[in-house]
Amino acid sequence: MCCKVYPVPVLSKPAGKWCQHCKPGQGCGIWLERPEFCREFFCRYMIDPNFGPEWKPETCKFVMNYQPNGTFAVTVDPGHRTAWKQEPYYTGLKRMSGQLLGGGVTLFVDDRIHLIIVTPDEDVIAGKVDDVPNYEIRRDVRGGVMTYRVVIKP
C-alpha cells in the first residue's frame, strides 16, 4: 500500500497512484535499486507488534506512520477513502488518538481530498490535503474524563 499512497518524486510517482515498479503479488521490481525513501520507510504495522493482521495496509487500505513534523498520519488508499471509518479501525484509531494526544501528538487522516484531525471526541476536517492547517486542540476535564475539541484557526 505504501507503493500506492505516497509520492516518490525521484521516480516521478504521484501520491495515490501505484508505483510503476510495483509487481502485484511479488513486491518491488527494483528492490535492489529502490530509492532511499523506499529503503528507509517502515509503516507502524511493520514495526509495532500490537497491530494484528487486520491492520496490514493491504487489508485495511491505509498506511500509518509518524511524520517528520511530529504528527501521526493515516494515509488512505484513494480508492477506499472511508476505509478508516470501518470497524475495527475506527474504534482503534479513536483510542489511538487519545493515547497520542496524551503525548502531544495529533492524529491526522489523509484521504487524498481532506486532512481530518481525529480525536476521541470528534473528527474535524482541517483543510485540503496539501494545506497545512492552523489548529489548536483544547483539552477539558469533565466528570473526571479528558475531552478534546479541535479549533481550526484562520
Secondary structure, 3 states (H helix, E strand, C coil): CHHHHCCEHHHCECCCCCCCCEECCCEECCHHHCCHHHHHCCCHHHHCCCCCHHHCHHHHCEEEEECCCCCEEEEECHHHCCHHHCCCHHHHHHHHHHHHHHCCCCEEEECCCEEEEECCCCEEEEEECCCCCCEEEEEEEECCEEEEEEEECC
